[in-house]
Amino acid sequence: MRQRRVVLVSDLFSPICKLLALTWNVEEWVPPAEKHIFKFHSKEDLKKWHLYSDSEYGGLSSASLEIPDKGDGSDCTGIFSGNLSVDLSEGSKWNISRSGFCGMRSKKFDGFIDLDGYDAIALRLKGDGRCYISTIYTENWVNSPGQAEDNSWQVFVFAPKDNWYIAKIPLSRYLPTWRGNVIDVEMEMNPGRVLGMSLSVNAEGGAVGAKSGAGDFRVEIDWIKALRLP
């Protein structure tokens, strides 16, 4: 006698359910298309940053970071500005090879910024025609010559004068540096262990045609994000 095989409805849906579960897990793993890292909309946002300049080593440059009260209800943004000087104060005990630099760096915080899964850093800026330096600090998981602290990765960012501009910089463009000089070694950034960021400006260097030299600088900054490029 021919036996009949009983197929449960649940057995028919089992492969489909497994496929749906797998799809759900993949979508859950993929990060959003963009991720806010820092914003500059309030005085509380600015408390996450500190300023530095060559004045700590006998230079005469100065910088400020502030959010002006526009008073018209429009969105506020941070302004990083100051003056670059290539001179040294008289009688300085510091023996530095160059001056004329200022920067703003995010303060230390617990844990890391996880940018694993992202391809680029984006900054919304309105500048003065100078080139600025975007720096990413990561945990020192790859030893580099003479560097015992965080790894630093840098790239020039041009800030067009008087117009808002979104600079999108692939992480692959950031180069390993030590005290502002590119390290000529094979290194790979670990985007999952970002310790902080900075934005700085030098009197010398930058893209061809960009404003350079001593004098005033000013850049308005709205936010910094991580992006997944298409």
NUDORO-453344 format. One record per residue: residue number from 1; z, x, y of N, C-alpha, C, O in turn. Coordinates in pm, whole numbers, plus 50000, padded with zeros to 5 digits. Layout:
N
REC	i	n.Z	n.X	n.Y	ca.Z	ca.X	ca.Y	c.Z	c.X	c.Y	o.Z	o.X	o.Y
REC	NUM	Z	X	Y	Z	X	Y	Z	X	Y	Z	X	Y
...
***
This chain:
230
REC	i	n.Z	n.X	n.Y	ca.Z	ca.X	ca.Y	c.Z	c.X	c.Y	o.Z	o.X	o.Y
REC	1	50000	50085	49880	50000	50000	50000	50000	50088	50124	50076	50184	50134
REC	2	49916	50054	50217	49900	50134	50338	50018	50112	50432	50051	49998	50467
REC	3	50083	50226	50471	50198	50215	50560	50154	50212	50706	50058	50278	50746
REC	4	50225	50134	50782	50197	50126	50924	50293	50218	51000	50413	50225	50973
REC	5	50236	50286	51094	50318	50374	51179	50357	50299	51306	50271	50249	51379
REC	6	50486	50293	51330	50535	50223	51449	50548	50325	51562	50620	50424	51550
REC	7	50477	50299	51671	50480	50387	51788	50559	50317	51898	50521	50209	51944
REC	8	50668	50378	51938	50749	50321	52044	50682	50342	52180	50618	50444	52205
REC	9	50699	50244	52267	50643	50254	52401	50700	50375	52475	50629	50440	52552
REC	10	50827	50405	52450	50892	50519	52516	50825	50650	52477	50823	50745	52555
REC	11	50770	50657	52353	50701	50778	52310	50572	50798	52388	50533	50911	52416
REC	12	50505	50687	52422	50381	50698	52497	50406	50752	52637	50324	50827	52690
REC	13	50518	50715	52698	50547	50755	52835	50616	50889	52844	50629	50946	52952
REC	14	50662	50940	52730	50737	51065	52733	50659	51180	52794	50713	51248	52881
REC	15	50532	51207	52753	50457	51316	52817	50436	51294	52966	50439	51389	53045
REC	16	50414	51169	53004	50393	51138	53146	50519	51166	53225	50514	51222	53335
REC	17	50631	51127	53168	50758	51150	53237	50785	51298	53254	50833	51342	53358
REC	18	50753	51375	53150	50773	51519	53159	50685	51580	53267	50729	51668	53342
REC	19	50559	51532	53276	50468	51583	53378	50517	51548	53518	50512	51631	53608
REC	20	50566	51425	53535	50618	51383	53665	50741	51464	53703	50758	51500	53819
REC	21	50825	51492	53604	50945	51571	53631	50908	51712	53674	50969	51769	53764
REC	22	50806	51769	53608	50761	51903	53643	50703	51905	53784	50730	51996	53862
REC	23	50623	51802	53816	50564	51792	53949	50673	51781	54054	50665	51844	54160
REC	24	50774	51700	54026	50885	51683	54122	50956	51815	54145	50992	51847	54258
REC	25	50977	51891	54039	51046	52019	54052	50965	52118	54135	51022	52192	54215
REC	26	50833	52119	54117	50747	52209	54193	50752	52174	54341	50764	52262	54426
REC	27	50742	52043	54372	50746	52002	54511	50880	52034	54575	50888	52070	54692
REC	28	50986	52022	54496	51119	52052	54548	51131	52200	54579	51203	52238	54672
REC	29	51064	52285	54504	51073	52429	54522	50995	52478	54643	51037	52573	54709
REC	30	50882	52415	54674	50798	52458	54786	50870	52429	54917	50908	52314	54941
REC	31	50889	52531	55003	50960	52508	55129	50875	52429	55227	50754	52418	55209
REC	32	50937	52373	55331	50860	52302	55434	50757	52393	55499	50768	52516	55490
REC	33	50659	52335	55564	50552	52413	55627	50605	52503	55737	50546	52608	55764
REC	34	50715	52464	55802	50775	52548	55904	50927	52535	55900	50981	52435	55853
REC	35	50992	52638	55950	51138	52642	55948	51188	52698	56080	51154	52810	56117
REC	36	51270	52621	56152	51330	52670	56275	51430	52781	56242	51516	52765	56156
REC	37	51417	52893	56312	51514	53002	56295	51607	53008	56415	51729	53006	56399
REC	38	51549	53015	56536	51627	53014	56659	51559	52923	56761	51437	52913	56765
REC	39	51640	52859	56842	51588	52783	56955	51664	52826	57080	51773	52883	57071
REC	40	51606	52799	57195	51662	52843	57323	51664	52725	57420	51594	52725	57521
REC	41	51745	52625	57386	51748	52501	57462	51882	52473	57529	51892	52381	57610
REC	42	51984	52551	57497	52117	52528	57554	52192	52660	57565	52153	52761	57506
REC	43	52299	52657	57641	52381	52777	57656	52447	52813	57522	52475	52931	57497
REC	44	52473	52714	57437	52527	52741	57304	52427	52822	57221	52467	52910	57144
REC	45	52297	52793	57237	52194	52869	57165	52196	53016	57208	52175	53106	57126
REC	46	52221	53040	57337	52219	53177	57388	52340	53258	57341	52335	53381	57341
REC	47	52447	53190	57301	52566	53261	57253	52540	53334	57121	52621	53416	57079
REC	48	52429	53303	57057	52393	53369	56931	52326	53505	56954	52290	53573	56858
REC	49	52310	53545	57081	52237	53667	57116	52321	53758	57204	52411	53713	57275
REC	50	52291	53887	57198	52350	53982	57292	52240	54073	57346	52137	54092	57283
REC	51	52264	54127	57464	52167	54212	57532	52198	54359	57511	52314	54397	57490
REC	52	52095	54442	57517	52113	54587	57516	52004	54650	57601	51900	54589	57626
REC	53	52027	54773	57647	51928	54843	57728	51960	54991	57728	52060	55035	57671
REC	54	51872	55068	57792	51895	55213	57800	52017	55247	57887	52061	55362	57888
REC	55	52072	55148	57960	52190	55175	58043	52310	55217	57959	52403	55279	58010
REC	56	52308	55183	57829	52415	55226	57739	52409	55376	57714	52506	55435	57665
REC	57	52297	55439	57747	52278	55582	57719	52243	55660	57845	52184	55768	57837
REC	58	52278	55606	57960	52253	55678	58084	52128	55634	58158	52095	55691	58262
REC	59	52057	55533	58107	51939	55482	58176	51977	55385	58287	52094	55357	58309
REC	60	51877	55335	58357	51901	55248	58472	51834	55112	58458	51824	55037	58555
REC	61	51787	55079	58338	51725	54949	58316	51833	54841	58305	51948	54870	58273
REC	62	51793	54716	58334	51888	54605	58328	51817	54481	58275	51695	54468	58287
REC	63	51896	54390	58216	51837	54269	58157	51935	54154	58164	52056	54174	58176
REC	64	51881	54032	58157	51963	53912	58152	51895	53810	58061	51774	53815	58040
REC	65	51975	53719	58007	51925	53610	57924	51996	53484	57971	52118	53475	57963
REC	66	51919	53386	58019	51981	53268	58077	51893	53146	58056	51775	53156	58023
REC	67	51954	53030	58078	51881	52903	58078	51907	52836	58212	52017	52789	58237
REC	68	51806	52831	58298	51826	52769	58429	51833	52617	58417	51770	52557	58330
REC	69	51909	52558	58504	51919	52412	58509	51804	52358	58594	51804	52371	58716
REC	70	51705	52298	58527	51587	52250	58598	51616	52127	58683	51553	52106	58786
REC	71	51712	52045	58640	51752	51930	58719	51654	51816	58722	51676	51719	58795
REC	72	51546	51823	58645	51446	51715	58646	51434	51646	58510	51344	51565	58488
REC	73	51527	51679	58420	51526	51616	58288	51430	51678	58190	51425	51634	58075
REC	74	51354	51778	58230	51260	51844	58138	51335	51939	58045	51449	51979	58073
REC	75	51271	51974	57937	51333	52062	57838	51364	52198	57898	51283	52255	57971
REC	76	51481	52251	57865	51520	52384	57910	51475	52488	57809	51467	52461	57689
REC	77	51444	52606	57858	51407	52717	57771	51474	52844	57822	51508	52856	57940
REC	78	51492	52940	57730	51557	53065	57766	51464	53157	57844	51343	53157	57822
REC	79	51523	53235	57934	51446	53334	58010	51510	53471	57991	51624	53493	58029
REC	80	51434	53561	57932	51474	53700	57913	51402	53780	58021	51280	53789	58022
REC	81	51479	53839	58113	51417	53908	58226	51501	54027	58268	51614	54045	58222
REC	82	51444	54108	58357	51517	54224	58407	51425	54325	58471	51317	54291	58519
REC	83	51471	54449	58472	51395	54557	58534	51396	54680	58444	51500	54721	58395
REC	84	51278	54737	58424	51264	54859	58344	51257	54980	58435	51177	54984	58528
REC	85	51342	55077	58409	51344	55201	58486	51330	55319	58390	51393	55321	58284
REC	86	51248	55415	58427	51231	55534	58343	51320	55649	58393	51309	55761	58345
REC	87	51407	55620	58490	51497	55723	58544	51629	55723	58469	51662	55628	58398
REC	88	51704	55831	58486	51836	55844	58427	51939	55859	58538	51910	55914	58644
REC	89	52060	55808	58512	52166	55820	58611	52207	55967	58624	52204	56042	58526
REC	90	52245	56007	58743	52284	56146	58767	52412	56179	58690	52506	56100	58683
REC	91	52410	56298	58632	52528	56343	58559	52548	56275	58426	52658	56280	58370
REC	92	52444	56211	58371	52458	56144	58243	52488	56244	58132	52426	56350	58124
REC	93	52583	56209	58048	52619	56297	57935	52526	56277	57816	52530	56354	57720
REC	94	52444	56173	57822	52356	56143	57711	52227	56224	57723	52171	56239	57831
REC	95	52181	56274	57610	52056	56349	57605	51953	56263	57532	51930	56280	57412
REC	96	51891	56170	57604	51794	56082	57542	51653	56126	57579	51629	56178	57688
REC	97	51560	56104	57486	51423	56152	57505	51342	56058	57594	51243	56099	57653
REC	98	51384	55931	57603	51310	55836	57685	51401	55721	57726	51498	55689	57658
REC	99	51368	55661	57838	51439	55542	57884	51335	55435	57911	51219	55448	57872
REC	100	51377	55328	57979	51282	55222	58009	51269	55120	57898	51158	55084	57859
REC	101	51383	55072	57844	51377	54968	57742	51494	54872	57756	51603	54910	57798
REC	102	51470	54747	57721	51571	54641	57719	51542	54550	57600	51428	54541	57554
REC	103	51644	54484	57551	51623	54394	57438	51731	54289	57426	51837	54300	57487
REC	104	51702	54187	57349	51797	54084	57310	51797	54075	57158	51692	54061	57096
REC	105	51917	54083	57099	51927	54083	56953	52025	53974	56909	52128	53953	56973
REC	106	51991	53906	56801	52080	53803	56749	52207	53868	56696	52205	53978	56640
REC	107	52319	53798	56716	52448	53851	56673	52463	53840	56522	52393	53762	56457
REC	108	52553	53918	56467	52580	53914	56324	52635	53776	56286	52709	53714	56362
REC	109	52597	53731	56168	52648	53604	56118	52670	53617	55968	52620	53710	55905
REC	110	52744	53524	55913	52771	53527	55769	52645	53489	55691	52575	53394	55727
REC	111	52617	53563	55586	52503	53531	55502	52372	53586	55555	52371	53681	55634
REC	112	52263	53526	55510	52129	53574	55541	52041	53457	55584	52070	53341	55556
REC	113	51932	53491	55651	51825	53394	55675	51725	53413	55561	51668	53520	55544
REC	114	51704	53308	55483	51613	53316	55369	51474	53271	55412	51451	53152	55434
REC	115	51382	53366	55424	51243	53336	55461	51149	53354	55343	51027	53363	55362
REC	116	51204	53360	55224	51120	53374	55105	51033	53248	55093	51084	53136	55103
REC	117	50906	53265	55071	50815	53152	55064	50740	53128	55193	50651	53042	55199
REC	118	50774	53204	55299	50704	53192	55427	50615	53315	55450	50640	53423	55396
REC	119	50510	53296	55530	50409	53400	55549	50410	53463	55687	50360	53574	55705
REC	120	50467	53393	55786	50453	53440	55924	50573	53400	56009	50648	53309	55975
REC	121	50587	53471	56120	50683	53437	56224	50605	53384	56344	50502	53441	56382
REC	122	50653	53277	56404	50588	53220	56522	50689	53217	56637	50805	53180	56618
REC	123	50643	53257	56756	50725	53254	56877	50649	53179	56985	50531	53207	57009
REC	124	50714	53084	57050	50652	53015	57163	50702	53080	57291	50820	53073	57324
REC	125	50608	53144	57364	50642	53229	57477	50559	53194	57600	50448	53142	57590
REC	126	50614	53223	57715	50538	53225	57840	50579	53352	57913	50692	53363	57960
REC	127	50488	53448	57922	50526	53581	57965	50472	53625	58099	50444	53545	58188
REC	128	50457	53756	58109	50416	53821	58234	50302	53919	58214	50275	54003	58300
REC	129	50234	53907	58099	50124	53998	58071	50165	54127	58004	50082	54214	57979
REC	130	50295	54141	57973	50342	54259	57900	50337	54235	57750	50323	54122	57704
REC	131	50348	54344	57675	50368	54336	57531	50518	54346	57502	50587	54432	57558
REC	132	50565	54260	57416	50704	54264	57372	50708	54305	57225	50605	54302	57156
REC	133	50823	54342	57177	50838	54388	57040	50925	54289	56964	51041	54269	56998
REC	134	50868	54229	56862	50943	54140	56773	50995	54224	56656	50918	54295	56590
REC	135	51125	54216	56632	51187	54295	56525	51258	54203	56427	51327	54109	56467
REC	136	51241	54230	56299	51314	54162	56192	51404	54265	56125	51358	54373	56087
REC	137	51532	54232	56111	51627	54321	56043	51657	54263	55905	51694	54146	55892
REC	138	51641	54345	55804	51668	54301	55667	51772	54391	55603	51796	54503	55648
REC	139	51831	54340	55497	51928	54420	55422	51860	54548	55372	51746	54546	55326
REC	140	51932	54659	55382	51874	54788	55346	51870	54803	55193	51950	54876	55134
REC	141	51776	54733	55132	51765	54742	54986	51668	54852	54943	51660	54885	54825
REC	142	51594	54908	55039	51508	55024	55012	51551	55136	55106	51538	55122	55227
REC	143	51601	55245	55052	51646	55356	55136	51528	55418	55210	51419	55434	55154
REC	144	51551	55451	55336	51448	55517	55415	51507	55641	55479	51628	55649	55496
REC	145	51424	55738	55514	51475	55866	55564	51565	55850	55686	51523	55793	55788
REC	146	51686	55900	55677	51778	55902	55790	51833	55766	55831	51897	55756	55935
REC	147	51810	55663	55752	51853	55529	55790	51955	55477	55690	51923	55452	55574
REC	148	52078	55461	55737	52185	55414	55650	52217	55267	55673	52290	55207	55593
REC	149	52162	55206	55780	52195	55069	55812	52081	54975	55773	52009	54999	55677
REC	150	52066	54866	55851	51965	54766	55818	51824	54826	55828	51798	54916	55908
REC	151	51735	54773	55745	51593	54804	55764	51544	54726	55885	51582	54610	55904
REC	152	51460	54788	55967	51401	54717	56081	51249	54720	56068	51190	54820	56029
REC	153	51188	54606	56103	51043	54588	56091	50994	54536	56225	51047	54439	56278
REC	154	50891	54601	56281	50851	54570	56417	50701	54547	56431	50620	54598	56353
REC	155	50667	54468	56534	50528	54443	56566	50521	54408	56715	50613	54348	56769
REC	156	50410	54446	56781	50390	54410	56921	50346	54264	56932	50268	54215	56851
REC	157	50398	54197	57034	50360	54059	57064	50316	54053	57209	50395	54082	57299
REC	158	50192	54015	57234	50143	54002	57370	50185	53866	57427	50167	53763	57362
REC	159	50242	53867	57547	50286	53743	57612	50199	53718	57735	50225	53776	57841
REC	160	50097	53633	57725	50007	53606	57839	50084	53557	57962	50187	53491	57950
REC	161	50034	53591	58077	50102	53556	58201	50086	53408	58236	49976	53354	58238
REC	162	50200	53345	58264	50206	53210	58323	50157	53098	58233	50146	52985	58279
REC	163	50128	53124	58107	50082	53019	58017	50163	53021	57887	50190	53128	57832
REC	164	50202	52902	57840	50270	52895	57712	50174	52937	57600	50056	52901	57600
REC	165	50228	53012	57506	50145	53070	57400	50228	53077	57273	50343	53120	57276
REC	166	50171	53034	57161	50238	53045	57032	50179	53164	56957	50066	53160	56910
REC	167	50258	53269	56946	50216	53389	56872	50252	53371	56725	50369	53351	56691
REC	168	50152	53378	56638	50174	53366	56494	50147	53503	56430	50034	53552	56431
REC	169	50251	53562	56376	50243	53699	56326	50270	53702	56175	50383	53674	56134
REC	170	50171	53734	56093	50197	53745	55949	50307	53849	55921	50312	53953	55986
REC	171	50392	53821	55827	50498	53915	55792	50441	54049	55748	50506	54153	55763
REC	172	50320	54047	55693	50257	54171	55648	50222	54264	55763	50196	54383	55742
REC	173	50221	54211	55888	50189	54293	56005	50311	54374	56053	50295	54472	56125
REC	174	50429	54333	56013	50550	54404	56055	50560	54538	55982	50546	54545	55860
REC	175	50583	54644	56059	50589	54779	56003	50734	54830	56000	50811	54800	56091
REC	176	50771	54906	55897	50907	54962	55891	50925	55069	55999	50839	55156	56016
REC	177	51036	55062	56073	51059	55156	56182	51200	55212	56176	51288	55156	56111
REC	178	51219	55322	56245	51351	55383	56262	51359	55435	56405	51286	55526	56443
REC	179	51450	55375	56485	51467	55409	56625	51335	55399	56703	51303	55484	56786
REC	180	51261	55294	56673	51139	55267	56745	51016	55340	56696	50908	55321	56751
REC	181	51031	55422	56594	50917	55497	56540	50882	55445	56400	50970	55418	56319
REC	182	50753	55432	56375	50708	55383	56244	50740	55486	56137	50715	55606	56155
REC	183	50795	55440	56025	50828	55527	55913	50706	55536	55821	50654	55434	55776
REC	184	50662	55656	55794	50544	55677	55711	50583	55686	55564	50568	55790	55500
REC	185	50633	55574	55510	50670	55566	55369	50627	55430	55316	50604	55336	55391
REC	186	50618	55422	55183	50586	55295	55120	50712	55209	55113	50806	55243	55042
REC	187	50713	55099	55186	50827	55009	55187	50778	54865	55182	50668	54833	55229
REC	188	50860	54779	55125	50826	54637	55116	50941	54555	55174	51056	54573	55137
REC	189	50907	54465	55266	51010	54380	55327	51066	54282	55224	50993	54232	55138
REC	190	51195	54255	55236	51258	54152	55155	51288	54031	55244	51395	54026	55305
REC	191	51196	53934	55255	51214	53822	55348	51328	53729	55310	51371	53647	55392
REC	192	51378	53740	55189	51488	53655	55147	51623	53702	55198	51723	53631	55180
REC	193	51630	53820	55261	51758	53877	55305	51748	53923	55450	51774	54040	55481
REC	194	51711	53833	55539	51698	53865	55681	51835	53857	55747	51905	53756	55737
REC	195	51874	53966	55814	52005	53975	55879	52002	53933	56025	52106	53900	56082
REC	196	51886	53936	56086	51876	53899	56227	51741	53937	56283	51653	53986	56212
REC	197	51725	53913	56413	51599	53941	56482	51628	53990	56623	51739	53975	56674
REC	198	51527	54049	56684	51540	54086	56825	51404	54077	56892	51299	54076	56828
REC	199	51409	54069	57025	51289	54074	57108	51318	54176	57217	51417	54164	57288
REC	200	51232	54275	57231	51258	54383	57325	51131	54419	57401	51022	54372	57368
REC	201	51147	54504	57504	51034	54545	57586	51053	54690	57627	51165	54732	57658
REC	202	50945	54766	57626	50946	54906	57668	50854	54924	57789	50758	54850	57809
REC	203	50886	55023	57868	50800	55054	57982	50665	55108	57936	50564	55090	58003
REC	204	50664	55174	57822	50540	55234	57769	50501	55164	57639	50584	55105	57570
REC	205	50373	55173	57607	50324	55121	57480	50281	54977	57488	50311	54906	57584
REC	206	50210	54933	57383	50164	54795	57378	50014	54786	57359	49947	54887	57338
REC	207	49962	54665	57367	49820	54643	57346	49739	54694	57465	49789	54702	57577
REC	208	49615	54729	57437	49525	54776	57543	49504	54663	57643	49475	54550	57605
REC	209	49519	54694	57771	49501	54595	57875	49627	54520	57914	49628	54448	58013
REC	210	49736	54538	57836	49861	54472	57870	49931	54546	57984	49912	54667	58002
REC	211	50010	54474	58060	50086	54533	58169	50189	54631	58112	50251	54601	58010
REC	212	50207	54746	58175	50304	54844	58126	50364	54917	58245	50329	54891	58360
REC	213	50455	55009	58216	50517	55088	58320	50648	55028	58367	50688	54919	58325
REC	214	50716	55102	58456	50843	55057	58511	50822	54934	58599	50711	54908	58647
REC	215	50931	54860	58619	50923	54742	58704	50984	54620	58638	51044	54629	58531
REC	216	50968	54508	58703	51027	54384	58653	50955	54333	58528	50836	54358	58509
REC	217	51029	54262	58445	50970	54192	58331	51033	54054	58323	51145	54032	58369
REC	218	50960	53961	58263	51011	53823	58248	50932	53751	58139	50810	53744	58143
REC	219	51004	53698	58043	50940	53618	57939	51028	53497	57912	51149	53508	57895
REC	220	50963	53382	57907	51032	53257	57876	51010	53228	57729	50898	53238	57680
REC	221	51116	53192	57657	51106	53171	57512	51163	53036	57474	51274	53000	57515
REC	222	51088	52963	57396	51124	52826	57356	51191	52826	57218	51300	52772	57202
REC	223	51124	52885	57121	51179	52888	56985	51115	52999	56902	51014	53058	56940
REC	224	51178	53026	56788	51126	53117	56686	51129	53043	56554	51233	52989	56515
REC	225	51016	53040	56485	51005	52970	56358	50946	53060	56249	50885	53163	56279
REC	226	50964	53019	56125	50891	53077	56012	50785	52977	55969	50810	52856	55969
REC	227	50667	53026	55932	50555	52939	55895	50502	52973	55757	50505	53088	55712
REC	228	50452	52869	55691	50368	52889	55573	50224	52872	55618	50185	52763	55660
REC	229	50146	52977	55610	50008	52970	55656	49921	52902	55551	49945	52916	55431
REC	230	49818	52828	55596	49729	52758	55501	49646	52857	55422	49566	52817	55338
***
